[in-house]
């Protein structure tokens, strides 16, 4: 059953709750922090990766670059994962498509073509519950590390409106400190942009040690300046899901081939 009505697609971002546009986390003094690439409904693959790294749910934390859902077989599980106190995520463009479609301003056929058909097979109450949980996700996350460094997480790209901008200016724009129009521009960059990777831009995002992003699929975890691209394409047969340990920079992967064998 579909909620809402298909309309010609337009990227309209409803203004997020200001307190949820940017979320900050203090250093984890008990365990390890990891950031994971685009999951795209492959939560069983994530489970296998957590087993591989001996993840400790009482001490460790996972941060996600978004695109938790669509394309993979386990998208319905997103609610249970978001309820875990150790799992934290930013909103990706696939989450945004659901938010827009459930608000009546998105394009349901477009979302369906991009792996979203699973949602519309659910009861309306389940559709709305998932949409509400995804709407509550922040656009940007920043994390203090135990050694004093600070890292950031955003789905596609740091929303830098000017070449002179850094992380603080990006937060100001996303938080609507600079007005509605610039917030809309910043949201477009944060959720959809591929300008930096398309241009092979090695410039640094000022104010951070590292920024972790997904959205743009890469064959292996790679960096441009201090921006780490960690979406290694687990929604493709030859792809993998990648985790990076934030303090050491160690990279862990689970390939689709490994998972299908297991």
N, C-alpha and C positions, 0 to 999 in steps of 0.2 A: 504494500500500500504506500502511495506517495503522499508526502505532506508538502504543501505549497504547489506552485505552478511553474512549469518551465518557462523561462523568459530568455531572450537573447542575452548571451553572457556579457556581463559588464563587471569589471573589478571594482566593487564598491565595498569599502571596509567600514563597518560600523565602529564607531569609536569605542575601544575597549574600556573597561573599568580602569580609571587611572592607577589605582594601587596595584593592578595586575599587569601593567605594560612592561614593567621591569621588576624582576625578583632577585634578591640578593641572598647568598648563603654564606654563613661563617665557615671558617676552616673546620675540617673534620679531624678532630684530635684523636679519634678512636680507631679509625680504619682507613680504607682507601676510597678514592673518588675516581669514577670512570665516566667517560662520555661515549655515547654510542651513536652510530650513523643511522640513516633512515631505515626504519624497521619494516614499514609497509606491510603490516599484518603478518609478519613472520615471527610471532612471539615464541613459538616452539624452538626456532633457531636461536633466538636470544637465550632461552632457557639452557640450550646445549652449550652456548658460549659462557654463560654464568657458571655452569658446572665445570667447564674447562679451566676457568680462572679461580675456582674455589671461592666464589662470591659468598661473603658472610653478611646476611641480611640484618644482623644486629649491629654491625659496625660500618659496613661499606655503603656507598651511595652510587646511583646511576643517574646521569644527566643525559637527556635525549635532545638531538638537534631537530626533532619534529618529523612530520610525515610518519606517524605511528601506524597509520591505517591505509587501506586500499591496496589492491593487487594481490596480497597474500591471503592465506586461508584462515587466519586467526584474528581478523580485525575486530570481531565482536568482543574479544578479550580486553580491548583497550581500557574499558572501565575498571576492571579488576586490577590492571597494572597501575593505573593512575591512583588507585586507592592505597597502594603500598607506600608506607612512609619514607622509603628509601629510593623511590623512583620519581624523578622530576623531569619535566619536558617543557620546551617552548612550542609554540604553535607553528606548524608548517603550512605550506600552501594547500595541502590536501585537507588538513583540519579546517582551513579557511573556507574551502569549497563546501564542506558540510555545514559550517556555521551560516554561510550565505544561503545555501539551498533551504535549510530549515527555517531561515528568516524570510523566505519568499523573494529574495533578490538575486538568487543564483540561477545557474543553468543545470538542471538535473540531468538531462541527456549528456552534457559535457562531463559532469562528474561520473556518470555511469561509464562512459567511454574510457575514463581514466582510472578504472578499477573500483568504482564506488557502488556497483550494483548490489553488493551485499547489504548495504544500509537499507535499501528500499524493500528488501524482503522481510525486514523486521516489523513488529507491531509499532504503531505510531508512538506509543509511550516510550518504547526502547529507542526509537529514532531521536526523540526529543531529549531523553536522558543523556545519550551520547553527545548530541550537539551541545547541551549545556555544559558538560564536562570539558569539551574541547574549547568552548568559548572562554572558559575560565583560565586557560593556559596563558602564561605571560608571553610576550613577544621576544624579550631578551632576558637572559639570566647572567648574573655575574657571581663568581665563586672565589672566595679567598682560600688560598692554599696555606698549609701549615708553615711553609717557609717564607710567608709574607707576600708571595706573588699573587697576582689577580688574573683570572682568566674569564673569558666570556663565551656565551653560547647564543647563537641566533640561527635561524633556519638557512637562509640563502646567502646573505651578505650583510656586513655592517651597514646600517642606514646612515651613511655619511652624505649629507646634502651638499657640502662644500669640500673641496680638496684639502682645505686646512682643518677640517673637523676631525675630532678624535672620538673615543668612546663616550666621554661625558656629553659632548654635543649630540651624539646619536641618541643617548638616553633622554636628553632634553626634548629632542624632536619627537621621539616615540611617545613620551609622556605628555605630549600636547603643551609643553612649556612654551613652544614657539608658535602655537596656533593650530587650528584644525587643518588648514590647507597643507602646511608643512608636515603635520602628522600623517596625513594621507600619503604624501610622497615617501616619507620614511617607511611606512608600512609596506608599500609596494617594493621598496628595496629589500627590506628585511625578509619578505616572504617569497619574492619572485626573481630578484635580480641575479644575473650571471655576468655582469659587466667585468668584474675583477678577473674572473677565470678566463673569460673570452679574450681579454686583453693581455693575459699573462702578467698582470700587474703585481709587482713585488713590493709595493709600498707598504709601510707599517701602519697598523691601526693603533694610533697613539693612546696611551692610558691603560694598556693591557700587556701582559706578557704574551698571551696567545688568545686567539679567537677561534672557536671550533664551529664549523658550518657543515651543512649537508647540501641537499637540493641538486647540486651538480655531480653526476656520477663520475667517479674516477676509478681506474683499474686498481690502484693502491692508494693508501693514505698518502697525501702529498701536501706541501706547503707552498704558499705564495706570501713572501714576507713573513709576518707572524700569524697568518691565517691558515688553519689546518682544514683541509677538505677530507671528510671521513665517510662520505656516502660511497661505499664500494659495491653498490648494486645488488643487494640481496634479493631484489624482486626479479632478477634475471637468472636464467639457468646456470650461467657461468660466473655469477657474481658471488659476493660474500658479505657478511655482516661484520663490521669492525668496531672494536672497543679500543679506546686509548686511556691508559692510566694517567691521571692528570699530573701527578708529582714527578714521576719518572719519565713519562712520555712513551712507555712501553706499549706496543701495539699487539692486539690479540684479534684473531679472525676465526670465523666459522664459515666455511664455504658451503654453497648449496650442494655441491657434489658430495662433500663429507656427510652432510645431513641426510641426503637421500640414501647413502649407503647404510648409515646407522638406522 
